Amino acid sequence: MSFRLAAAAAALAAAGSMVTGSMGTAAADEPTAVAGKTLVVLGDSFSANPPCDGVLVKCDGNNDTSSHECLHRDTSWPVQLSALMGVAADDFENATCTNASIDSGPVTTSGQEVPGRDGYTLAQLAIKATKNGAFGPRTKVVAIQLGANDEWPRDSATTADAPAQLTCAFNTSQGCDPDAVAQGRWPDPDSITGAAYADRIRKVVDYVKYYAPNARIELVGYPELAPANSATWCLDVLGVYRYVQPRGGAINEFWNRLDDAERDAAQLLSIDFVDSRTPTAGHGLCSPDPWLLSVLDPRVGLVGLPFHPTPRGDTAVAAEVNAHLTR
């Protein structure tokens, strides 16, 4: 194993110890040889799209701590993708979890605590998948969808996760335009670059390339939440009332930069990028027909995370990933 790959494996072991308990570096360096699973997905709540809303139904596996917020809706895009690919349930590793991030932990290196930053990291998701025999020569596809819950710049304690977006969007006095960045209420979009993104996922990508050498690695972008040039942010309640934030430019710029960063990172790492914006274009939060959930959305029995994909939105993303694989 090359020094770079050994370092990648060691990094996975160090991060994974937070989830798996004692797991030596040697175990991560040379995991037991397995055939692998056909499809592996590593992602956050946009991938898992859990049957919870954090209010009526908690997103903690119904108080089962072993699930670590890894609930999955059966209409989520990874599940729909497995069906499109004809992959059996036991040949599909769905390592997608609410609050997952690339590498943003609960405490910064300076010791500052970051509320809500308690989900799996990408390295921990990879360890979780490895323990289930996910990576091997049979593995055909490894899809990754992450970045929305991370701190930007790295280790800054400034994040754009769901609670932060709601806080900023519902700030009726200050709004959530570029001033929010200067005021420290919103991440600096200039820190979200392809080089930064690539650096943050590189070790896991190297690990996957080594242990699943025949797999296509797909970096899956996020769906359209708003048109690229929009400064407006919306959120529906009960599918009836629509709240409009006319000063939401900073939120939209975050999603624009993240999409660009993922695209550029994929090129830098010689992996594939799947554009989820194009198949969901025209169905953002402020559109007449949003493919994103409202607060207590009747389309999913009131239980679903706001501004995450509806089943129709997930269908569009799954179809795009599948089409990308078959081109």
C-alpha positions as CSV (number, residue, x, y, z in Angstrom):
1,M,0.0,0.0,0.0
2,S,1.4,3.5,-0.9
3,F,2.1,6.0,1.8
4,R,-0.8,8.1,0.6
5,L,-3.3,5.2,0.8
6,A,-1.9,4.2,4.2
7,A,-2.5,7.7,5.4
8,A,-6.0,7.6,4.0
9,A,-6.7,4.4,5.9
10,A,-5.2,5.7,9.1
11,A,-7.4,8.8,8.8
12,L,-10.5,6.6,8.4
13,A,-9.5,4.7,11.5
14,A,-9.0,7.8,13.6
15,A,-12.3,9.3,12.6
16,G,-14.1,6.0,12.7
17,S,-13.1,5.4,16.3
18,M,-15.7,7.9,17.4
19,V,-18.4,5.6,16.0
20,T,-17.0,2.1,16.1
21,G,-15.1,2.2,19.3
22,S,-11.7,0.6,19.3
23,M,-10.5,0.0,15.7
24,G,-6.8,0.0,15.2
25,T,-5.0,1.6,12.2
26,A,-3.9,-1.8,11.0
27,A,-7.5,-3.0,10.8
28,A,-8.2,0.0,8.5
29,D,-5.0,-0.4,6.6
30,E,-5.9,-4.0,5.6
31,P,-9.6,-4.8,6.1
32,T,-10.7,-8.3,5.6
33,A,-11.0,-9.1,1.9
34,V,-14.6,-9.0,0.8
35,A,-16.4,-9.1,-2.6
36,G,-18.1,-5.8,-1.9
37,K,-21.6,-4.6,-2.6
38,T,-22.8,-3.4,-6.0
39,L,-24.1,0.0,-4.8
40,V,-22.8,2.2,-1.9
41,V,-24.2,5.6,-1.0
42,L,-22.6,7.9,1.5
43,G,-24.6,11.0,2.3
44,D,-26.5,13.4,4.5
45,S,-30.2,14.0,5.1
46,F,-30.7,15.0,1.4
47,S,-29.8,11.4,0.6
48,A,-31.5,9.7,3.5
49,N,-34.5,12.0,3.4
50,P,-35.7,10.5,6.7
51,P,-39.3,10.0,7.8
52,C,-39.0,12.6,10.6
53,D,-39.3,16.3,11.0
54,G,-37.5,17.0,14.2
55,V,-40.7,18.2,15.9
56,L,-43.6,15.6,15.5
57,V,-41.2,12.8,14.9
58,K,-37.6,13.0,16.2
59,C,-34.8,12.3,13.8
60,D,-32.9,10.0,16.2
61,G,-34.2,6.6,15.2
62,N,-37.1,6.8,17.6
63,N,-34.7,7.1,20.5
64,D,-32.6,4.1,19.3
65,T,-29.1,5.5,19.8
66,S,-27.6,2.7,17.7
67,S,-29.3,4.1,14.6
68,H,-27.4,7.5,15.1
69,E,-30.0,9.4,13.0
70,C,-29.6,7.0,10.1
71,L,-33.3,6.7,9.2
72,H,-34.1,6.3,5.5
73,R,-37.4,7.0,3.6
74,D,-38.2,4.3,1.1
75,T,-38.7,7.0,-1.6
76,S,-35.3,8.6,-1.1
77,W,-33.1,8.8,-4.2
78,P,-30.6,6.1,-3.1
79,V,-33.4,3.6,-2.6
80,Q,-35.0,4.6,-5.9
81,L,-31.6,4.3,-7.6
82,S,-31.1,0.8,-6.2
83,A,-34.4,-0.2,-7.8
84,L,-33.5,1.4,-11.1
85,M,-30.2,-0.5,-11.1
86,G,-32.0,-3.7,-10.1
87,V,-29.8,-4.1,-7.0
88,A,-31.1,-6.4,-4.2
89,A,-31.4,-5.0,-0.7
90,D,-28.5,-7.1,0.6
91,D,-26.3,-5.8,-2.2
92,F,-26.9,-2.1,-1.4
93,E,-25.2,-0.2,1.4
94,N,-27.2,2.9,2.3
95,A,-24.8,4.8,4.6
96,T,-26.8,8.0,4.6
97,C,-27.5,9.8,7.8
98,T,-29.1,13.1,9.0
99,N,-26.5,15.7,10.1
100,A,-23.7,14.0,8.2
101,S,-20.9,16.2,7.0
102,I,-17.6,15.9,5.2
103,D,-15.5,16.5,8.3
104,S,-17.2,19.1,10.6
105,G,-17.1,17.8,14.2
106,P,-18.8,19.1,17.3
107,V,-15.8,21.1,18.5
108,T,-13.4,23.2,16.5
109,T,-9.6,22.9,16.9
110,S,-9.8,26.0,19.1
111,G,-12.2,24.3,21.4
112,Q,-15.3,26.1,20.3
113,E,-18.5,24.0,20.5
114,V,-20.7,23.9,17.5
115,P,-24.4,23.2,18.3
116,G,-25.9,20.3,16.4
117,R,-22.6,19.2,15.0
118,D,-22.9,15.6,16.1
119,G,-23.5,13.6,13.0
120,Y,-21.3,11.2,11.1
121,T,-18.4,12.5,9.0
122,L,-17.6,11.1,5.6
123,A,-14.7,9.1,7.0
124,Q,-17.0,7.6,9.7
125,L,-19.6,6.7,7.0
126,A,-16.9,5.0,5.1
127,I,-15.9,3.0,8.2
128,K,-19.5,2.2,8.8
129,A,-19.8,0.9,5.2
130,T,-16.5,-1.0,5.5
131,K,-17.7,-2.9,8.5
132,N,-20.7,-4.0,6.5
133,G,-18.5,-5.4,3.7
134,A,-19.4,-2.6,1.3
135,F,-16.1,-2.1,-0.6
136,G,-14.6,-4.7,-2.9
137,P,-14.0,-5.7,-6.5
138,R,-17.8,-6.3,-7.1
139,T,-18.6,-2.7,-6.1
140,K,-19.9,-0.9,-9.2
141,V,-21.0,2.5,-7.8
142,V,-20.1,4.6,-4.8
143,A,-22.1,7.8,-4.7
144,I,-21.4,10.7,-2.3
145,Q,-23.7,13.6,-1.5
146,L,-22.3,15.9,1.3
147,G,-21.2,19.4,2.1
148,A,-24.4,21.2,3.0
149,N,-23.9,20.6,6.8
150,D,-20.2,21.6,6.8
151,E,-18.4,24.6,8.2
152,W,-17.1,27.0,5.6
153,P,-14.3,27.8,5.8
154,R,-13.2,24.6,7.4
155,D,-13.1,24.7,11.2
156,S,-14.8,28.1,11.4
157,A,-17.9,27.1,13.4
158,T,-20.0,28.9,10.8
159,T,-22.3,26.5,9.1
160,A,-25.2,26.5,6.7
161,D,-27.1,23.5,8.0
162,A,-30.9,23.3,8.3
163,P,-31.2,25.2,11.7
164,A,-28.9,27.9,10.5
165,Q,-30.8,28.3,7.2
166,L,-34.1,28.6,9.0
167,T,-32.7,31.2,11.5
168,C,-31.2,33.3,8.7
169,A,-34.2,33.0,6.4
170,F,-36.6,33.9,9.1
171,N,-34.6,37.0,10.2
172,T,-37.2,39.6,9.2
173,S,-35.2,42.6,10.4
174,Q,-31.7,41.8,9.0
175,G,-32.6,39.3,6.2
176,C,-30.0,36.8,4.9
177,D,-28.3,38.8,2.2
178,P,-24.5,39.3,1.8
179,D,-24.5,41.4,5.0
180,A,-25.1,38.2,7.0
181,V,-21.7,37.0,5.9
182,A,-19.9,40.1,7.2
183,Q,-21.9,39.9,10.4
184,G,-20.8,36.2,11.0
185,R,-24.4,34.9,10.6
186,W,-23.6,33.0,7.4
187,P,-20.6,31.2,5.9
188,D,-18.3,33.0,3.6
189,P,-19.1,31.9,0.0
190,D,-15.6,32.6,-1.1
191,S,-14.4,29.7,1.1
192,I,-16.4,27.2,-0.9
193,T,-14.1,26.2,-3.7
194,G,-13.4,23.1,-5.7
195,A,-9.9,22.9,-4.3
196,A,-11.2,23.1,-0.7
197,Y,-13.9,20.6,-1.3
198,A,-11.5,18.2,-3.0
199,D,-9.0,18.4,-0.2
200,R,-11.7,17.6,2.3
201,I,-12.9,14.4,0.6
202,R,-9.6,13.3,-1.0
203,K,-8.5,10.7,1.6
204,V,-11.8,8.9,1.5
205,V,-11.9,9.0,-2.3
206,D,-8.4,7.4,-2.3
207,Y,-9.5,4.8,0.2
208,V,-12.5,3.9,-2.0
209,K,-10.4,3.8,-5.2
210,Y,-8.1,1.3,-3.6
211,Y,-10.6,-1.1,-2.0
212,A,-13.2,-0.8,-4.7
213,P,-11.0,-0.5,-7.8
214,N,-13.8,-1.2,-10.3
215,A,-16.3,1.2,-8.8
216,R,-17.4,4.5,-10.4
217,I,-17.3,7.2,-7.8
218,E,-20.2,9.7,-8.3
219,L,-20.2,13.0,-6.5
220,V,-23.9,13.9,-6.5
221,G,-24.9,17.5,-6.4
222,Y,-27.9,18.9,-4.6
223,P,-31.2,19.7,-6.3
224,E,-32.3,23.2,-7.2
225,L,-33.5,25.1,-4.1
226,A,-33.7,28.4,-6.0
227,P,-32.7,29.6,-9.5
228,A,-29.0,30.6,-9.6
229,N,-29.6,34.3,-9.9
230,S,-32.4,34.5,-7.3
231,A,-32.2,36.6,-4.1
232,T,-35.5,35.3,-2.8
233,W,-36.0,32.4,-0.3
234,C,-39.3,30.7,0.4
235,L,-40.7,28.1,2.8
236,D,-44.2,26.7,2.7
237,V,-46.2,25.7,5.7
238,L,-48.6,22.8,5.5
239,G,-48.4,23.1,1.8
240,V,-50.7,26.1,1.9
241,Y,-49.0,29.2,3.4
242,R,-45.8,30.5,1.8
243,Y,-43.3,32.6,3.8
244,V,-41.1,34.7,1.5
245,Q,-37.7,36.2,2.5
246,P,-36.9,38.8,-0.2
247,R,-33.4,39.2,1.2
248,G,-32.2,35.6,0.9
249,G,-29.3,36.1,-1.5
250,A,-26.6,34.8,0.8
251,I,-28.5,31.4,1.1
252,N,-28.8,31.1,-2.6
253,E,-25.2,32.0,-3.2
254,F,-24.1,29.3,-0.7
255,W,-25.9,26.6,-2.8
256,N,-24.5,28.1,-6.0
257,R,-21.0,28.0,-4.7
258,L,-21.4,24.5,-3.3
259,D,-22.7,23.2,-6.6
260,D,-19.7,24.7,-8.4
261,A,-17.3,23.4,-5.8
262,E,-18.5,19.8,-6.2
263,R,-18.3,20.0,-9.9
264,D,-14.7,21.3,-9.8
265,A,-13.7,18.9,-7.0
266,A,-14.9,15.9,-9.1
267,Q,-12.7,17.0,-12.0
268,L,-9.7,17.5,-9.6
269,L,-10.1,14.0,-8.2
270,S,-10.9,12.3,-11.5
271,I,-14.3,11.2,-10.4
272,D,-17.8,11.8,-11.8
273,F,-20.1,14.7,-11.0
274,V,-23.9,14.2,-11.3
275,D,-25.7,17.5,-11.8
276,S,-29.0,17.3,-9.8
277,R,-30.0,20.9,-10.5
278,T,-30.8,20.4,-14.2
279,P,-33.5,17.7,-13.7
280,T,-35.1,19.6,-10.8
281,A,-34.9,23.1,-12.4
282,G,-38.0,25.1,-12.1
283,H,-39.1,23.3,-9.0
284,G,-37.3,25.2,-6.3
285,L,-38.8,26.5,-3.0
286,C,-40.4,29.6,-4.6
287,S,-41.8,27.9,-7.7
288,P,-45.4,27.1,-8.3
289,D,-44.7,23.4,-8.1
290,P,-41.9,22.9,-5.6
291,W,-40.2,19.5,-5.4
292,L,-39.0,20.3,-1.9
293,L,-40.9,19.7,1.4
294,S,-42.7,22.4,3.3
295,V,-43.0,22.5,7.1
296,L,-45.4,19.7,8.1
297,D,-45.9,18.7,4.5
298,P,-49.1,16.8,3.7
299,R,-47.5,15.2,0.7
300,V,-45.4,13.0,3.1
301,G,-48.0,12.6,5.9
302,L,-46.7,15.8,7.6
303,V,-43.4,14.0,8.5
304,G,-40.4,15.2,6.5
305,L,-37.5,17.7,6.9
306,P,-38.3,21.2,5.4
307,F,-36.7,22.1,2.1
308,H,-35.6,18.5,1.5
309,P,-36.8,16.6,-1.6
310,T,-40.3,15.4,-2.1
311,P,-40.7,11.9,-3.5
312,R,-41.0,13.5,-6.9
313,G,-37.8,15.4,-6.4
314,D,-36.0,12.2,-5.3
315,T,-37.3,10.4,-8.4
316,A,-35.7,13.1,-10.6
317,V,-32.3,12.8,-8.8
318,A,-32.4,9.0,-8.9
319,A,-33.2,9.0,-12.6
320,E,-30.4,11.4,-13.3
321,V,-27.8,9.4,-11.4
322,N,-28.9,6.2,-13.2
323,A,-28.9,7.9,-16.6
324,H,-25.4,9.2,-15.8
325,L,-24.2,5.7,-15.1
326,T,-25.7,4.2,-18.2
327,R,-24.4,6.9,-20.7
